[in-house]
Structures are given as structure tokens and as C-alpha cells.
Amino acid sequence: MKKILLMLLFVSFFGSCSFRGTKEISMEPVQEFQIEKYLGQWYEIARLPNWFEKDLINVTATYEFLNNGKVKVTNEGYNTRKKKYSKVTGMARFAGPQNIGHLKVTFFWPFYADYKIIELDRERYRYALVASSSKYLWILSKSPQLDEKTTDMLVNKAELFGFEVGKLYFTPQD
């Protein structure tokens, strides 16, 4: 029961709960996406506040490509209120062709969330702007810190997409 409650609390690190077929956000995901370059650990630089990450700092997401074509997703963070690390593992599948940065993520089947990579460092895959709906947004980096110029560029892009960037929470990474 405790495990189920924990999973419900972390239904999705990258989006709100939705059943398949729910209307998707209008932002177009990146094209010419390469999952091999995207795999590994990402650090959360900033996020729009959400209930499933409340009180979390040092947040990371790790992606591992599986033989069945799916992606294992492991989200971790330190809960400052509970004074301990939280971890949840889910699965993602491509929403369409694998060269488009749009996945569907589940941490508690049959609930899925969109995972749309709407901006990406196409050369080295060192930063990404990810959205799940118009209310869920993350700035991710392959390193715990992201330079101010790149962060500002991603915040500006998010604002162009219509996100309330004034509400962004910049996640501490120790």
C-alpha cells in the first residue's frame, strides 16, 4: 500500500496524469531526435511548480534504452520535508517515429503523460526544454549547473511558447 501511494505521488515527473487519447499540447517536439544521445542522467535546472515534485531538490532523471524499444525512466530527488531521497521508476515509449522527441511516459499504468522535447542542444545534447502540457515545463541539463546565457535562452523560448516563466522554480543542485 505504501509503495502504491508513493507511486501515485510521483505519477509523473514529466507531466500530468492522462489517459491515452487526451488532447496533446500544441508545441511541436524537436525533429531529427537521437535517443542514443539523450540517454543517461539529466539534472533538473528549473521547473514549473507541481504537486508531485513538492519539496524536492537535487532532482535528476535517468533514461535507459531497453531492448524492447522502450525507455526506462528513473526520477530521483531529495525531499526536504521528509529529509530523505525519493525515487520512482517508469517506462516511456515513443509517441510516433523515434526521430521525433515525443514520448509517452507512465509511472502508474494506465496513466500516461506526454513528454515533448521542445528545445534541445542538437549538437551535444547538453540541455533540453521539456513540456508535458501548458502547465508542466522543465529545463534539463546533462550537468548540475547550466550557464546563465543558456538558461536565459531557454526561459525566453518557454515564454514564447506561452509558459508562465515568472513561476519557474530553479531547483537547487548540490
C-alpha positions as protocol buffer text, in pm:
chain_id: "A"
residue {
  index: 1
  type: MET
  ca { x: 0 y: 0 z: 0 }
}
residue {
  index: 2
  type: LYS
  ca { x: 284 y: 237 z: 87 }
}
residue {
  index: 3
  type: LYS
  ca { x: 451 y: 167 z: -247 }
}
residue {
  index: 4
  type: ILE
  ca { x: 129 y: 236 z: -435 }
}
residue {
  index: 5
  type: LEU
  ca { x: 86 y: 566 z: -251 }
}
residue {
  index: 6
  type: LEU
  ca { x: 443 y: 665 z: -334 }
}
residue {
  index: 7
  type: MET
  ca { x: 384 y: 580 z: -699 }
}
residue {
  index: 8
  type: LEU
  ca { x: 66 y: 785 z: -700 }
}
residue {
  index: 9
  type: LEU
  ca { x: 252 y: 1081 z: -555 }
}
residue {
  index: 10
  type: PHE
  ca { x: 502 y: 1055 z: -835 }
}
residue {
  index: 11
  type: VAL
  ca { x: 252 y: 961 z: -1107 }
}
residue {
  index: 12
  type: SER
  ca { x: 459 y: 1159 z: -1345 }
}
residue {
  index: 13
  type: PHE
  ca { x: 778 y: 1357 z: -1320 }
}
residue {
  index: 14
  type: PHE
  ca { x: 717 y: 1486 z: -1669 }
}
residue {
  index: 15
  type: GLY
  ca { x: 352 y: 1569 z: -1687 }
}
residue {
  index: 16
  type: SER
  ca { x: 7 y: 1544 z: -1555 }
}
residue {
  index: 17
  type: CYS
  ca { x: -184 y: 1219 z: -1545 }
}
residue {
  index: 18
  type: SER
  ca { x: -385 y: 1148 z: -1852 }
}
residue {
  index: 19
  type: PHE
  ca { x: -541 y: 854 z: -2025 }
}
residue {
  index: 20
  type: ARG
  ca { x: -435 y: 769 z: -2376 }
}
residue {
  index: 21
  type: GLY
  ca { x: -606 y: 985 z: -2629 }
}
residue {
  index: 22
  type: THR
  ca { x: -612 y: 1300 z: -2417 }
}
residue {
  index: 23
  type: LYS
  ca { x: -560 y: 1616 z: -2622 }
}
residue {
  index: 24
  type: GLU
  ca { x: -192 y: 1695 z: -2664 }
}
residue {
  index: 25
  type: ILE
  ca { x: -25 y: 2032 z: -2628 }
}
residue {
  index: 26
  type: SER
  ca { x: 28 y: 2233 z: -2944 }
}
residue {
  index: 27
  type: MET
  ca { x: 406 y: 2270 z: -2916 }
}
residue {
  index: 28
  type: GLU
  ca { x: 592 y: 2073 z: -3176 }
}
residue {
  index: 29
  type: PRO
  ca { x: 860 y: 1834 z: -3048 }
}
residue {
  index: 30
  type: VAL
  ca { x: 1210 y: 1851 z: -3194 }
}
residue {
  index: 31
  type: GLN
  ca { x: 1276 y: 1669 z: -3519 }
}
residue {
  index: 32
  type: GLU
  ca { x: 1584 y: 1460 z: -3604 }
}
residue {
  index: 33
  type: PHE
  ca { x: 1592 y: 1340 z: -3242 }
}
residue {
  index: 34
  type: GLN
  ca { x: 1853 y: 1078 z: -3147 }
}
residue {
  index: 35
  type: ILE
  ca { x: 1762 y: 875 z: -2839 }
}
residue {
  index: 36
  type: GLU
  ca { x: 2118 y: 739 z: -2810 }
}
residue {
  index: 37
  type: LYS
  ca { x: 2247 y: 1091 z: -2740 }
}
residue {
  index: 38
  type: TYR
  ca { x: 1962 y: 1165 z: -2498 }
}
residue {
  index: 39
  type: LEU
  ca { x: 2020 y: 863 z: -2272 }
}
residue {
  index: 40
  type: GLY
  ca { x: 2186 y: 895 z: -1934 }
}
residue {
  index: 41
  type: GLN
  ca { x: 2138 y: 1124 z: -1638 }
}
residue {
  index: 42
  type: TRP
  ca { x: 1983 y: 1471 z: -1664 }
}
residue {
  index: 43
  type: TYR
  ca { x: 1967 y: 1733 z: -1389 }
}
residue {
  index: 44
  type: GLU
  ca { x: 1660 y: 1944 z: -1334 }
}
residue {
  index: 45
  type: ILE
  ca { x: 1765 y: 2308 z: -1361 }
}
residue {
  index: 46
  type: ALA
  ca { x: 1416 y: 2457 z: -1333 }
}
residue {
  index: 47
  type: ARG
  ca { x: 1051 y: 2355 z: -1335 }
}
residue {
  index: 48
  type: LEU
  ca { x: 706 y: 2498 z: -1313 }
}
residue {
  index: 49
  type: PRO
  ca { x: 580 y: 2403 z: -965 }
}
residue {
  index: 50
  type: ASN
  ca { x: 376 y: 2083 z: -948 }
}
residue {
  index: 51
  type: TRP
  ca { x: 235 y: 1864 z: -673 }
}
residue {
  index: 52
  type: PHE
  ca { x: 444 y: 1555 z: -747 }
}
residue {
  index: 53
  type: GLU
  ca { x: 775 y: 1736 z: -702 }
}
residue {
  index: 54
  type: LYS
  ca { x: 676 y: 1939 z: -398 }
}
residue {
  index: 55
  type: ASP
  ca { x: 968 y: 1981 z: -157 }
}
residue {
  index: 56
  type: LEU
  ca { x: 1216 y: 1808 z: -395 }
}
residue {
  index: 57
  type: ILE
  ca { x: 1568 y: 1936 z: -463 }
}
residue {
  index: 58
  type: ASN
  ca { x: 1868 y: 1766 z: -629 }
}
residue {
  index: 59
  type: VAL
  ca { x: 1627 y: 1625 z: -886 }
}
residue {
  index: 60
  type: THR
  ca { x: 1756 y: 1401 z: -1164 }
}
residue {
  index: 61
  type: ALA
  ca { x: 1606 y: 1189 z: -1438 }
}
residue {
  index: 62
  type: THR
  ca { x: 1794 y: 895 z: -1587 }
}
residue {
  index: 63
  type: TYR
  ca { x: 1698 y: 737 z: -1921 }
}
residue {
  index: 64
  type: GLU
  ca { x: 1798 y: 389 z: -2033 }
}
residue {
  index: 65
  type: PHE
  ca { x: 1703 y: 240 z: -2371 }
}
residue {
  index: 66
  type: LEU
  ca { x: 1572 y: -115 z: -2343 }
}
residue {
  index: 67
  type: ASN
  ca { x: 1584 y: -398 z: -2597 }
}
residue {
  index: 68
  type: ASN
  ca { x: 1206 y: -381 z: -2645 }
}
residue {
  index: 69
  type: GLY
  ca { x: 1232 y: -25 z: -2781 }
}
residue {
  index: 70
  type: LYS
  ca { x: 1106 y: 135 z: -2461 }
}
residue {
  index: 71
  type: VAL
  ca { x: 1293 y: 371 z: -2233 }
}
residue {
  index: 72
  type: LYS
  ca { x: 1333 y: 308 z: -1861 }
}
residue {
  index: 73
  type: VAL
  ca { x: 1289 y: 635 z: -1668 }
}
residue {
  index: 74
  type: THR
  ca { x: 1421 y: 676 z: -1315 }
}
residue {
  index: 75
  type: ASN
  ca { x: 1341 y: 1001 z: -1135 }
}
residue {
  index: 76
  type: GLU
  ca { x: 1507 y: 1090 z: -807 }
}
residue {
  index: 77
  type: GLY
  ca { x: 1516 y: 1384 z: -571 }
}
residue {
  index: 78
  type: TYR
  ca { x: 1575 y: 1478 z: -212 }
}
residue {
  index: 79
  type: ASN
  ca { x: 1259 y: 1561 z: -17 }
}
residue {
  index: 80
  type: THR
  ca { x: 1348 y: 1847 z: 217 }
}
residue {
  index: 81
  type: ARG
  ca { x: 1038 y: 1798 z: 430 }
}
residue {
  index: 82
  type: LYS
  ca { x: 1081 y: 1423 z: 482 }
}
residue {
  index: 83
  type: LYS
  ca { x: 1462 y: 1451 z: 492 }
}
residue {
  index: 84
  type: LYS
  ca { x: 1517 y: 1158 z: 255 }
}
residue {
  index: 85
  type: TYR
  ca { x: 1560 y: 1071 z: -111 }
}
residue {
  index: 86
  type: SER
  ca { x: 1262 y: 966 z: -318 }
}
residue {
  index: 87
  type: LYS
  ca { x: 1288 y: 751 z: -628 }
}
residue {
  index: 88
  type: VAL
  ca { x: 1037 y: 629 z: -883 }
}
residue {
  index: 89
  type: THR
  ca { x: 1085 y: 421 z: -1197 }
}
residue {
  index: 90
  type: GLY
  ca { x: 864 y: 427 z: -1501 }
}
residue {
  index: 91
  type: MET
  ca { x: 858 y: 345 z: -1870 }
}
residue {
  index: 92
  type: ALA
  ca { x: 839 y: 558 z: -2180 }
}
residue {
  index: 93
  type: ARG
  ca { x: 759 y: 473 z: -2536 }
}
residue {
  index: 94
  type: PHE
  ca { x: 780 y: 684 z: -2846 }
}
residue {
  index: 95
  type: ALA
  ca { x: 451 y: 854 z: -2935 }
}
residue {
  index: 96
  type: GLY
  ca { x: 545 y: 824 z: -3303 }
}
residue {
  index: 97
  type: PRO
  ca { x: 866 y: 786 z: -3504 }
}
residue {
  index: 98
  type: GLN
  ca { x: 1184 y: 757 z: -3298 }
}
residue {
  index: 99
  type: ASN
  ca { x: 1338 y: 1058 z: -3472 }
}
residue {
  index: 100
  type: ILE
  ca { x: 1082 y: 1290 z: -3312 }
}
residue {
  index: 101
  type: GLY
  ca { x: 1134 y: 1400 z: -2949 }
}
residue {
  index: 102
  type: HIS
  ca { x: 789 y: 1299 z: -2827 }
}
residue {
  index: 103
  type: LEU
  ca { x: 738 y: 1017 z: -2580 }
}
residue {
  index: 104
  type: LYS
  ca { x: 456 y: 890 z: -2361 }
}
residue {
  index: 105
  type: VAL
  ca { x: 561 y: 820 z: -2002 }
}
residue {
  index: 106
  type: THR
  ca { x: 392 y: 604 z: -1741 }
}
residue {
  index: 107
  type: PHE
  ca { x: 477 y: 559 z: -1377 }
}
residue {
  index: 108
  type: PHE
  ca { x: 144 y: 403 z: -1294 }
}
residue {
  index: 109
  type: TRP
  ca { x: -32 y: 222 z: -1579 }
}
residue {
  index: 110
  type: PRO
  ca { x: -279 y: 307 z: -1742 }
}
residue {
  index: 111
  type: PHE
  ca { x: -194 y: 671 z: -1677 }
}
residue {
  index: 112
  type: TYR
  ca { x: 32 y: 833 z: -1935 }
}
residue {
  index: 113
  type: ALA
  ca { x: 184 y: 1176 z: -1975 }
}
residue {
  index: 114
  type: ASP
  ca { x: 327 y: 1346 z: -2279 }
}
residue {
  index: 115
  type: TYR
  ca { x: 698 y: 1411 z: -2275 }
}
residue {
  index: 116
  type: LYS
  ca { x: 774 y: 1659 z: -2550 }
}
residue {
  index: 117
  type: ILE
  ca { x: 1124 y: 1785 z: -2602 }
}
residue {
  index: 118
  type: ILE
  ca { x: 1053 y: 2128 z: -2747 }
}
residue {
  index: 119
  type: GLU
  ca { x: 1408 y: 2265 z: -2746 }
}
residue {
  index: 120
  type: LEU
  ca { x: 1737 y: 2074 z: -2748 }
}
residue {
  index: 121
  type: ASP
  ca { x: 2109 y: 2127 z: -2786 }
}
residue {
  index: 122
  type: ARG
  ca { x: 2121 y: 1936 z: -3114 }
}
residue {
  index: 123
  type: GLU
  ca { x: 2497 y: 1921 z: -3129 }
}
residue {
  index: 124
  type: ARG
  ca { x: 2592 y: 1780 z: -2789 }
}
residue {
  index: 125
  type: TYR
  ca { x: 2257 y: 1713 z: -2618 }
}
residue {
  index: 126
  type: ARG
  ca { x: 2366 y: 1905 z: -2308 }
}
residue {
  index: 127
  type: TYR
  ca { x: 2036 y: 2088 z: -2241 }
}
residue {
  index: 128
  type: ALA
  ca { x: 1668 y: 2036 z: -2312 }
}
residue {
  index: 129
  type: LEU
  ca { x: 1337 y: 2214 z: -2265 }
}
residue {
  index: 130
  type: VAL
  ca { x: 1063 y: 1959 z: -2193 }
}
residue {
  index: 131
  type: ALA
  ca { x: 687 y: 2010 z: -2171 }
}
residue {
  index: 132
  type: SER
  ca { x: 402 y: 1780 z: -2087 }
}
residue {
  index: 133
  type: SER
  ca { x: 118 y: 2028 z: -2118 }
}
residue {
  index: 134
  type: SER
  ca { x: 81 y: 2402 z: -2097 }
}
residue {
  index: 135
  type: LYS
  ca { x: 118 y: 2372 z: -1716 }
}
residue {
  index: 136
  type: TYR
  ca { x: 422 y: 2144 z: -1694 }
}
residue {
  index: 137
  type: LEU
  ca { x: 769 y: 2251 z: -1802 }
}
residue {
  index: 138
  type: TRP
  ca { x: 1126 y: 2154 z: -1720 }
}
residue {
  index: 139
  type: ILE
  ca { x: 1469 y: 2285 z: -1808 }
}
residue {
  index: 140
  type: LEU
  ca { x: 1714 y: 1995 z: -1800 }
}
residue {
  index: 141
  type: SER
  ca { x: 2091 y: 1976 z: -1830 }
}
residue {
  index: 142
  type: LYS
  ca { x: 2347 y: 1698 z: -1852 }
}
residue {
  index: 143
  type: SER
  ca { x: 2542 y: 1882 z: -1580 }
}
residue {
  index: 144
  type: PRO
  ca { x: 2419 y: 2003 z: -1239 }
}
residue {
  index: 145
  type: GLN
  ca { x: 2464 y: 2367 z: -1342 }
}
residue {
  index: 146
  type: LEU
  ca { x: 2374 y: 2541 z: -1666 }
}
residue {
  index: 147
  type: ASP
  ca { x: 2535 y: 2867 z: -1771 }
}
residue {
  index: 148
  type: GLU
  ca { x: 2327 y: 3182 z: -1737 }
}
residue {
  index: 149
  type: LYS
  ca { x: 2322 y: 3258 z: -2111 }
}
residue {
  index: 150
  type: THR
  ca { x: 2177 y: 2916 z: -2199 }
}
residue {
  index: 151
  type: THR
  ca { x: 1931 y: 2927 z: -1909 }
}
residue {
  index: 152
  type: ASP
  ca { x: 1808 y: 3270 z: -2018 }
}
residue {
  index: 153
  type: MET
  ca { x: 1769 y: 3148 z: -2377 }
}
residue {
  index: 154
  type: LEU
  ca { x: 1558 y: 2851 z: -2262 }
}
residue {
  index: 155
  type: VAL
  ca { x: 1345 y: 3070 z: -2033 }
}
residue {
  index: 156
  type: ASN
  ca { x: 1285 y: 3308 z: -2325 }
}
residue {
  index: 157
  type: LYS
  ca { x: 1185 y: 3017 z: -2552 }
}
residue {
  index: 158
  type: ALA
  ca { x: 947 y: 2891 z: -2284 }
}
residue {
  index: 159
  type: GLU
  ca { x: 789 y: 3235 z: -2264 }
}
residue {
  index: 160
  type: LEU
  ca { x: 741 y: 3236 z: -2642 }
}
residue {
  index: 161
  type: PHE
  ca { x: 555 y: 2906 z: -2604 }
}
residue {
  index: 162
  type: GLY
  ca { x: 322 y: 3078 z: -2357 }
}
residue {
  index: 163
  type: PHE
  ca { x: 453 y: 2938 z: -2028 }
}
residue {
  index: 164
  type: GLU
  ca { x: 431 y: 3148 z: -1711 }
}
residue {
  index: 165
  type: VAL
  ca { x: 808 y: 3173 z: -1669 }
}
residue {
  index: 166
  type: GLY
  ca { x: 774 y: 3403 z: -1371 }
}
residue {
  index: 167
  type: LYS
  ca { x: 661 y: 3098 z: -1176 }
}
residue {
  index: 168
  type: LEU
  ca { x: 969 y: 2889 z: -1260 }
}
residue {
  index: 169
  type: TYR
  ca { x: 1135 y: 2723 z: -963 }
}
residue {
  index: 170
  type: PHE
  ca { x: 1513 y: 2693 z: -1003 }
}
residue {
  index: 171
  type: THR
  ca { x: 1599 y: 2359 z: -850 }
}
residue {
  index: 172
  type: PRO
  ca { x: 1896 y: 2353 z: -612 }
}
residue {
  index: 173
  type: GLN
  ca { x: 2160 y: 2100 z: -720 }
}
residue {
  index: 174
  type: ASP
  ca { x: 2428 y: 2031 z: -458 }
}
